[in-house]
Amino acid sequence: MKLLRYGPKGAEKPGLLDDTGTIRDLSAHVPDIAGAALSDESLARLRALDPASLPAVSPERIGACVGHVGKFLCIGLNYSDHAAETGAEVPPEPVVFAKATSAICGPDDEIEIPRGSTATDWEVELGVVIGKPAKYITEAEALDHIAGYCVINDISERDFQIRRAGQWTKGKSADTFGPIGPWLVTRDEVPDPQALAMYLDVNGKRMQDGSTTTMVYSVAHVVAYLSQFMSLQPGDVISTGTPPGVGMGQKPAPVYLRAGDRMELGIAGLGVQRQRVVQG
């Protein structure tokens, strides 16, 4: 099942993408794709609906596929080949940082380069959305706590992240730095999250061409690991790291986003994002 949110920013409605590619309105059945609507019981009720019985809609905008996100957590250097391109060692435990939830935007919204930025970069990542509370869970239990998966572009300002002292969060949290979606694909449609091809193009040139098979720490490991340090709640989002090909890793010199650039990125079975870059 592919769930989504559509409509103007801040006024999104819940929807479902049917097998014909038609968007169907779910407003009569759930208030939003968020919180309790992500439980196994709620998803089972939605799965039992006949999509043809739901109103068809043709929205001008698709929003982030999950609303009211409590925590937006990220894992750094989680692909061995990406760590190598940045000159970093593979970490002995997952590197955890946060993005501000105010960075969240729709999958095709414009990406704003922050004022003073000279090193705005891209990162296609597999997103995980929690559906059931998780606290001190095991790796064997972890996937059962996931509502579904999505595409995330972990936009990053490298100077803010690396050279401005302190933690990574300030290089990761500018407005529009967290496009999520287009769809939340429920976990029953993703039998193996460690076997998903992923890519990102800038201005039609393939920059990232990778797979979740090269993750250092698996999705199950990451979810269980995080639950040892904090409780995970329905609607929390986890971005699980990026494969090689980011701008800061380009040779002979880094390449960063500029106003007017266009990105396209996707993950097998999870949909595609398309974004235009503008000056913030």
N, C-alpha and C positions, 0 to 999 in steps of 0.2 A: 504494500500500500504506500502511495506517495501522497503525503500531506503537505500543505503549503499555507501561506498567508498572503492575501492580496488586497490591494487598495492603497490609498494615500498613506504616507508615513505617519504613524501614530494613530491611524484609524483602520488598521488592517482587519480583515475578516478571515475566518478559517475556511479552508477549501481542500479539495481532493482532486488529484489528477487521475482521470479514468483511463482505461486501456486504449481508448481512441485518441488520447491526448487532449481531451476536453476538460476544462476546469469546472468543478462542481462546487456549489456553495454548501458549506456545512453549518451555517449559522444556526439552523434550527436544532442542531444536535450537540454542539459544543460551543462555549463562548469564545474560545481561542485555542490555538495549538500551543498549549502551555500548561504547566502545573499538573493538576489531576487528570487533565485530558490525555496525558502521556502514559497513564498507567496501563498495565496489561488488560485490565477489565474494560477501560474506556476504548482502547484500541480494538479490542475484540468486538465491541458494539459497533464501532465505525466500520469495521471490516465486514460485518454482517449486513450492512446497508446495500441496497441495490443502487449503484451509481446513477442509473438511468432515471431513478425517481427524484434525484436531487436537481435543483435549478442549475442550468448551465450559465456560466458567466464568461465574459471576455474582458478581463481587467487590463488597464493601461500599465499597471505596475504590479510586480511580484515583490513582496516584502521578505524579510528574514523568515525562515521557515519555522522558527520557534519564537514565542513571545515571552515577555516578562522574565528574562534570563536573570537568575540570581547570581551565578558565578560564571565567568568566562575564563577558563583555565587553559593553559598552553604548555606543551612539552617542547623543550629546545634540544637541538642537536640529536634528534631521535632517528636519524638515518645515517648509517655509517659513511655512505658516500658523500652526504652533505657536510658532515663534520670534517671530512678530509678536505673538501674544497675550501672551507673557511679556515683551515689550518688549526682546527681544534681537535682535541682528543675525544674519543668516545667517552661520555661520562660514566662513572661507576654506578650511578643511580640516575633515574630520570631527572632532568633539569626542569623545574616547575616555575612558571611565571604567570602573571595575569594580564589580561587586556581589560580596560574599562568597558563596562557594558554600553556606555555611550558611544563606543566605536562601532557598534553593530548597525548594519544597514542591509538593504536588499541586494540580491545577487547581481543585479544589473544597474544599480545606482552609480552615479558618478563618484570617483575616488578623488578626494581633495589632497593635494600636496600641502602640508602645513607651512605656515609662514616660517621663513628661515631655513627650510629644508634644502639640503643639497644631495641627499642620499636616500630617497624613498624607494623601497624595494618591494618585490613580490614574493609570495610563498604559497603554492597550492598545497592544501592540507586536507586530510580526512578528519571530518568533525564527528564527534560522538555526542548524542543528546541523552541525558539520564532520564529514565522513566520511573524508576523505583528507588526510594531512599537507600543509600549505601553507606555503611559505617563499619569499619573493621571487617570487610568481606575478604574472601579468598579469591585467588585468581580463577579457580574453578567456578565460582559463583558469579564472576564479574559480568559476563555477557548477558546474563538474565536481568541485570539492572539497567540495561540500555534500551531506550525506546526505539532509537534508530540512528541513522548515519546521514551525513550531508557533506557538501563541498564547502570549504572555507578558504578564503584568500587572506592569509595572515600578513597583511600589509605592514611594513616595518620601516621606520626611519633609522638608518644605521648609525648616523652620527649621534642622534639623541640616545640610541640604545647603548652604544659602545663607548663613545668619547665624552659624554656629558656627565659621567660619574654616577655611581649608585646602581640601581637595579634596571632591568630591561624594560620595565613597564612603561616608562615615559617614551620609549621609542616605538611602542606597540599600540598606543591608546588614542591617537588622534581621531577626531571624527571621521567616519567612513573607513576606518582601518580594519573593519571586521565584517565584510560581506559574507552572509550565511545563506545557503540554499543553492538552487531554487526549491528543492524538495527535501522533506524529511522522509527518508526511505526506511520503513520499519524493519526491524532486525530480522524478521522472518524472510525478507527478500535479499538479505546479505549473509549467506551461509558462512562465508569466510572473509572477514574484514582484512585478513593478511594476504589477500590475493587480488588486489584491485589496482588496475592500471590508472595512471594519473598524468596530466600534462598541463602546461601553461604556455601560451603564446603571447608575445608582445609585438604588436604591429605586424602580425602574420608570421613571425619567426618563432619557431619552436625553441623555447628556452629551457623548459623542464619536461622531461620525459622519463617518468619513473614508475615505481610500484610500491605498494605497501609491504611487499615481500622483503624489502631491505630495511624495515624498521628495526631498530635495536631492541626496543621494548614494545611488546605487542599491545594491542588495544586492551586485552584482558589484564595484562600486567599493569598497565597505566591506571586503569580504573581501580583495581584493587590497591595499588600503591597509594593513590590519592586518598582513598578511603581510610588509610591509616593515620592521616594527618588532619582530615576534616571530613565532616559528613557531606555526602553528595545528595542533592535534592532534585526532584523532578524539574526538568527544564534547564538544569545546569548544562553548560556546553564545554566540551573539551576538544581542543585542537591538538592533533597528535604528532605534529612535526612535518617537515618538508623534505623531499628528495633534492638532489643536486640540480644546479642550474639557476640559482638565484643571482640577482644582479651583482652583489658584492663578490661573488665567486668567479665572475667572468675574467677571461684572460685575453690580452695582456693587461687590461685595466677594468675596473668595475664599470658597470653600466646601470644607470638608475633611471627611474621614470621621470618624464617631463610632461607638462601640460600638452594635451593633444594626443598623447599615446593611447593605444587601445589594447586591452588585455582580453584574452579568452582562456578559460581554464575549465577543466572538468575531471571527473572521476567516473570510471566505468559503472554504469547503472545508477549513478547519483545525480546526473544532470550536468548542465554547463552554465557558467557565469560569463557575462560579457560586460566590460566596464570601460568607460572613457575617463581619462585622467584630466583633472582641471586644477587650476591654481586656487588654493584655499585663501 
